[in-house]
């Protein structure tokens, strides 16, 4: 009996020690709650995974939130690596989040950076068909963006250098030199002609002064002449009106005179016919003579 009790106590002590050890291990690892992790799958197709290995850090906003727990190079698709990460449940991985590979340039070690693109979105919990975990999309790291921009800058720099080489060709340099020589010659000619040009400008100013003086003297005379001209024009207009009236009266008198002359001419014609036929005037027209307007058949 005593031996059985002794064995029971030993067993209880051993179980208690095991429980204490387990509790201590859990406490050292951060407690029971800190063992809550979420796993995600990432397919890397465009980024280099150099330096990435198991237990590599998974970060969010620069803070370590998990680690790499598995990876596999897919044999059915070139340049396609499936990586499984484990992220602390307290770190929110939202829908639309992307994963990028960041590499330490000094140590060469790589880590995975999870970036939530949306400020407010539901947590990523949907598991696609055929996948064991939710799938994170592959993002583009800042270094890759910088490299792409540098490539564009380098291409533009090459184009600029090519254009500069074309611009600074021997032919263009010779043309520029000739243009500069022509400018120097033109400047020298202008410098030589400056005295003559100054003299011409001075003479022009003097002539302008004289013209102004002459205009000042002739101003009153011109005004008097303009007044006389206006008066003469008015007199001419009056004379024209009188001539028009006189011509109208003369035309009427001429018309009356013309009618009188026609009447006198008719009377003279009648008298002449009477003188040519005195018998007709005395005894009337002959029996067979035609009257006015009659025609012989």
ABEGO torsion letter per residue (X at the ends): XAAAAAAAAAAAAAAAAAAAAAAAAAAAAGEAAAABBBBBBBBBAABBABGBBBGBBBBBGGBBABBBABBBBBAABBGBBBBBBBBBAABBBBBGBBBBBBBBAAAGBBBBBBBBABABBBBBABBBBGBABBBBBBBBBAAAAAAAAAAAAAAAAAAAAAAAAAAABAAAAAAAAAAAAAAAAAAAAAAAAAAAAAAAAAAAAAAAAAAAAAAAAAAAAAAAAAAAAAAAAAAAAAAAAAAAAAAAAAAAAAAAAAAAAAAAAAAAAAAAAAAABAAAAAAEBBAABBBBGBBBX
